[in-house]
Amino acid sequence: MTEPLVSAGRPALARLADALSGADRRLDAVTALLEGLVALGPCRLLDEQTVARAGALIDDLAAQLAALTPTPVPDLPALLAAQRALLVHVHALSIEWKLAQRLATTRGLDPVLPPLLARRLDAVRADAGHAEAAALARATLAALVDQHEAMRAMRLPLRELPPDLRALALATLDNALALAGLAAAPLAGDTDTPARLALLRHLLDSLGADLPLALQIDEAGPALFLTALATATGVPRDTVALATAEADGLRLALLLRAAGLDAGAAAAQLLALMPGADPVLVSGVASAEAAEALLGLPTEAAS
Amino acid sequence: MSLDGMVIGRCDAGDRLIEADGPLAGLQQRCGGDLPGLVAVPALLALVRQARHASVALSRTLGAIDDGKAIVFHASAAPDGDGTRVELSQWRLAGEPGGEPGRIDATGPDRGAVPLLHQMAAIRAVLDSRMGVLTAGTTSSDPALAALVARWLAAPGEVWTEAVALDGVAHRQPLHWRLLHDVALRIPDAPGLWRAALFPRAGLGGGDHGFDLLIAPEMVDAVPPDPDAPPVTERAEPAMPWGRLIGRDLAPALRQPINRIIANAETIRTRLAGPLPGEYADYANDIAEAGRHLLALVEDLADLEAVEAPGFAPAPDRIDLADCARRAAGILGVRAQERGIRLVAPPEDDHAPAVGEFRRVLQILLNLLTNAIRYSPAHSTVTIAVGQAGTKAWIAVSDEGEGLSPEQAARVFDKFERLGRTGDGGSGLGLYISRRLARAMGGDLIVSGRSLPEAPGQGACFVLSLPAP
């Protein structure tokens, strides 16, 4: 504001009123936010670590995007954070990281080398005939380690974004440049699926008789488990990841049932992922179809 | 009380502990509970209750306060009839008394520095339990590092130390990971020294979980390699890099903390501070052993500095070698007995007057006898004989071991010479120091592969000679 707020005369009063109403709006917004947070209670979806990590990942994306153009781009992190899909993705990644850390501490589960993957590496080493399976297992491990290290350092390489989000991020950069009256650089994102998610899908497809193990968290580890649960239910992986941190375990319980687990198996997985959850939740539906219907998923004829 | 295996208990339909192995029963009572009585450890009660309600087996790492100390254990509860069956394993003290009971990652060294190391590491790899490389990656654009990573990726399962040159580690047999943590190394074609950090991977079970390997430059601000510079060659070490430092300044300062490490490790090993699983007792034993080795090494290095100092001169005195022999045999009698070795010292009426410094002669004898006891077969005899020949008095220590070949005999007095022996706590300095001491006193220390006629057996025979008065 170039003029001082307080000066003699009637126009100054009007400016004061404007400034005050602006302050009122911000106060209202903060109060509404606080009201929401207080009503939410202690929330694993929105604890400080998760918020900080999501913010850091957005900042990292912004820094990578800014490096693509020679001119400084104002407000890029805020514009990226305003893209809801992008925000959901970094939120889900933060929740997945926290889940992996928690499982490592409480269940001794290796975040990148779960028993299922370790056994496959052992098996292909013992039998030289499985060159393709060996390469897949090793590449998956390498991708998991890379992503783990990146998350540890709160980095999110652009190429690790799913293709639609990568395009969205680049479009946001174009938008920011246009808003600032700068020439948009011609940017074309490639459409490769990020290495980690693609390899997890490949690994899942190649499991064969071991496929049911992918839905056991102690066997599959968090990364493969989330991919398996997303694949089995048709629910986006990010939604599945977020479900592991929801206040009650209802959505996760339904997802587990919709994936085809019986009540006992679903309860065991639910309690492994959310020790505080009520295992009765898995018995609320009689069948996988009922769970799918409740979740609003297209029910398959035979599952 | 051995806590190696599972500690088992049973609860009834009201979550009352009705049967429990000793450690669990003790914990229950120290936490204010009765037996039979409601489970007194809150976290365990929650787990038992949940397992019974859900009718599924659950397992979790739990914390409790036992006698004012935070302990951590892995608990599993499984429905069993009306009640539940409880199994506890891997009891240990949590990081600090009153600390966060859920914290378990105190297994690796320098845990606090890990985030920093992850930032600094140029190479990181995931190793299996045999130290074979499962995967590796580099954040550096240095072609030498990329080549190392490519080599590892092309030959998965290769033990990681094969591809690098460990600095100061002469033998190539598999080493315990604790000995490789923080080891300095050289990477083929990459200039400068690097450091490796090893961290056991997450896992509650035994030791088959593998490791994270991080390799970071020794110097953070490494100058980029100059393409015109000659290839890096092994630097010529200054004759005594630790020079005056060890004996005068460091040795006195090191003795106390090392002794404290040994004493505390012994306390843990003997479970004086509370129950812990067998493997942790073994680790404590390793710590105590390593501490003793370190202490011996500090003493040896201090001696080395003393004998290599230009003005070193022992204070000669009239001594009796037979008396020295009897004292040395007395000091090491218990250790010899433990190994079933008979020490034969000269009889009381035997005398061999000589000129030398008593303390130094005793030091030489203790060194010779320690070696003889260490490398002799059990239930053999180590003999100390004394005598006089012309202007010299001599004392000989002979054993019934394998003896030394002429080549070994030629090398055995060299500095840091171990004759291929490893892992027994020796530094390879004892005989070198002993000979230096003997010569400084106007005598000598020699070895013959075969025994003297006076002493039976076919083992090694070390002869210390000193001027006769």
Interface residues (C-beta under 8 A of the other chain):
Chain A: A104 T105 T106 R107 G108 L109 D110 P111 V112 L113 L121 R125 A134 R138 L141 A142 V145 D146 E149 R152 A153 G264 A267 A268 L271 A272 P275 P279
Chain B: Q50 H53 A54 S55 V56 A57 L58 S59 R60 T61 H74 G102 R103 I104 D105 P115 H118 Q119 R124 V126 D128 L134 T135 G137 L153 P156 G157 R201 A202 G203 L204 G205 H209 G210
